[in-house]
């Protein structure tokens, strides 16, 4: 467990030990000056190394306030919120507890996850980035499962808000009941599409806010979408908190993703910064 010097330092080890797990802890003392600094769910490399070196079955990394969590399998692979939603969704669906087999997630969810869930007969509904938007859409649709790629998971069957410890326990319980390892579950689930995200600094507030009115940039996006067709997708959006235009491209292979990401970054730089 990577506890990120934060809110989970006392509760997570105690609860997992009470459930019978052998627990190894990282960053396990409360320290407000070091919360999330090069550790926790936003910096998985320490946990990945520890899981492999200790031959652990799995690991979990919390963020500072422990409302979200990411996992690592025995091979050291990152298991993000898309995988957690997929496994949890399967469990709820099999139990008849997932109305319309609907999962609410955000525009950042990987296309590989979406297509795998569709093959299961499920539905995906995307919102803007932010758990508040996921929560609002879940309330509107009556969905019983939603979350973000970052590991913030919402499930009204078990709680009203995101709870990283509850999410970690639930994923561990799902693995235990499956009678196979987390790594095997991942291998049996889906392959993520290569996803590249680039941030382009645009100081002019009006240009950022009205980027969709920039015809050359819109044409460049349309060209990328046409070229990728059903083997990828494009997402361009203005950051709500920083002077950035965020460019994300997913494609069936890394070369396509890289090509169109660079193409769109250049278009943003040329038409919004100059």
DATA-V18028 format. One line per field, one symbol per residue. burial: I if it has 9 or more other ideal C-beta (glycine too) atoms within 8 Angstrom, else O. Layout:
burial = ???
//
This chain:
burial = IIIIIIOIIOIIIOIIIOOOOOOOIIIIOOOOOOIIOOIIIOIIOIIIIIIIOOOIOIIIIIIIOIIIIIIIIIOIIOIIIIIIIIIIIIIIIOOOOIOOIIIIIIIOIIIIIIIIIIOIOIIIIOIOIIIOIIIIIIOOIOIIIIIIIIIIIIIOOOOOOIIIIIIIIIIIOIIOOOOOIIIOIIOOIOOIIIIIOIIIOIOOOOIIOOIOOIOIIIOIIOOIIOOIOOOIOIIIOIIOOOOIIIIIIIIOOOOIIIOIIOIIIOIIIIIIIO
//
